């Protein structure tokens, strides 16, 4: 007989199709929580969704359109991870703690870098379309 897991081990998934279904539910709950509780995520979504739609029309090539969409999705991913870090830090302590503050600052820096990368990517792709001298 297999002994019962102790600690958080019993929370680990067992595999199979039911695991995929549960994972989709957790992801849906994560998106809902981000939309409900994170103003930054809502703002990035409001700006990013139209960008994703027009990327296919604005970009000169399919590969460039994919790059434009990818950097927008990357911003959303990094923002979700930053929000997770902030929620975890806030659940650990409501008091100011230097390590919790550092974790939040590092997450914020990651979001800023993803936004800078997205802006630069869009500038280069769109600049190459409307400023032919950028081609080389």
C-alpha positions as CSV (number, residue, x, y, z in Angstrom):
1,X,0.0,0.0,0.0
2,X,1.1,3.5,-0.8
3,X,1.3,5.8,2.3
4,X,-0.9,8.9,2.3
5,X,1.1,12.0,1.4
6,X,1.9,14.4,4.1
7,X,2.1,18.2,3.9
8,X,1.2,19.8,0.6
9,X,2.0,16.6,-1.3
10,X,-1.6,15.6,-1.5
11,X,-2.3,18.8,-3.5
12,X,-0.1,17.6,-6.4
13,X,-2.0,16.5,-9.5
14,X,-2.3,12.8,-10.5
15,X,-2.3,13.4,-14.2
16,X,-4.7,12.4,-16.9
17,X,-7.4,14.4,-18.7
18,X,-9.0,15.6,-15.5
19,X,-5.8,17.3,-14.6
20,X,-5.9,19.3,-17.9
21,X,-9.6,20.2,-17.2
22,X,-8.7,21.4,-13.6
23,X,-5.7,23.3,-14.9
24,X,-7.9,25.2,-17.3
25,X,-10.2,26.1,-14.5
26,X,-7.3,27.4,-12.4
27,X,-6.1,29.4,-15.3
28,X,-9.6,30.9,-15.9
29,X,-9.8,31.8,-12.2
30,X,-6.3,33.4,-12.4
31,X,-7.4,35.6,-15.4
32,X,-10.6,36.5,-13.5
33,X,-8.7,37.4,-10.4
34,X,-6.2,39.5,-12.4
35,X,-9.0,41.3,-14.2
36,X,-10.9,41.9,-11.0
37,X,-8.1,42.9,-8.7
38,X,-5.2,44.3,-10.8
39,X,-5.7,47.7,-12.4
40,X,-2.4,47.4,-14.3
41,X,-3.5,44.2,-15.9
42,X,-6.8,45.7,-17.0
43,X,-4.9,48.7,-18.5
44,X,-2.4,46.5,-20.3
45,X,-5.2,44.3,-21.6
46,X,-7.2,47.4,-22.8
47,X,-4.1,48.7,-24.6
48,X,-2.9,45.3,-25.8
49,X,-6.0,43.8,-27.3
50,X,-6.4,46.4,-30.0
51,X,-2.7,46.2,-30.7
52,X,-2.9,42.4,-31.2
53,X,-5.8,42.9,-33.6
54,X,-4.1,45.6,-35.7
55,X,-0.7,43.9,-35.7
56,X,-1.8,41.5,-38.4
57,X,-2.7,44.5,-40.6
58,X,0.2,46.8,-39.8
59,X,3.1,44.4,-39.9
60,X,4.7,44.0,-43.4
61,X,5.3,40.2,-42.8
62,X,3.7,37.4,-40.9
63,X,6.9,37.0,-38.8
64,X,6.8,40.7,-37.8
65,X,3.1,40.4,-37.0
66,X,3.9,37.4,-34.7
67,X,6.7,39.5,-33.1
68,X,4.2,42.3,-32.4
69,X,1.7,40.0,-30.9
70,X,4.3,38.0,-28.9
71,X,5.7,41.1,-27.1
72,X,2.1,42.2,-26.1
73,X,1.4,38.7,-24.8
74,X,4.8,38.8,-23.0
75,X,3.7,42.0,-21.2
76,X,0.6,40.2,-20.0
77,X,2.5,37.2,-18.8
78,X,5.0,39.3,-16.9
79,X,2.2,41.3,-15.4
80,X,0.4,38.1,-14.2
81,X,3.6,36.9,-12.6
82,X,4.3,40.2,-11.0
83,X,0.7,40.2,-9.6
84,X,1.2,36.7,-8.3
85,X,4.4,37.9,-6.5
86,X,2.6,40.9,-5.0
87,X,-0.4,38.8,-3.8
88,X,2.0,36.2,-2.2
89,X,4.0,39.0,-0.6
90,X,0.9,40.7,0.8
91,X,-0.4,37.4,2.1
92,X,2.9,36.7,4.0
93,X,2.8,40.1,5.8
94,X,1.0,43.3,5.8
95,X,4.0,45.0,7.4
96,X,6.9,46.5,5.4
97,X,9.7,44.0,5.1
98,X,12.8,44.6,3.1
99,X,12.8,41.3,1.3
100,X,9.1,41.5,0.4
101,X,9.6,45.0,-0.8
102,X,12.6,43.8,-2.9
103,X,10.4,41.0,-4.4
104,X,7.8,43.5,-5.4
105,X,10.3,45.9,-6.8
106,X,12.0,43.1,-8.9
107,X,8.6,42.1,-10.3
108,X,7.9,45.7,-11.2
109,X,11.3,46.0,-12.9
110,X,10.4,42.9,-14.9
111,X,7.1,44.5,-16.1
112,X,9.0,47.7,-17.0
113,X,11.5,45.7,-19.1
114,X,8.7,43.8,-20.9
115,X,7.0,47.1,-21.7
116,X,10.2,48.6,-23.0
117,X,10.8,45.6,-25.2
118,X,7.3,45.8,-26.5
119,X,7.6,49.5,-27.3
120,X,11.0,49.0,-29.0
121,X,9.7,46.0,-31.0
122,X,6.6,48.0,-32.2
123,X,8.8,51.0,-33.0
124,X,11.2,49.0,-35.1
125,X,8.6,47.0,-37.0
126,X,6.4,50.0,-37.7
127,X,9.4,52.2,-38.4
128,X,10.6,49.8,-41.0
129,X,7.2,49.9,-42.7
130,X,6.9,53.7,-42.8
131,X,10.6,54.7,-42.8
132,X,12.2,52.7,-45.6
133,X,15.7,54.0,-44.7
134,X,15.5,51.8,-41.5
135,X,15.8,48.7,-43.7
136,X,19.5,49.0,-43.8
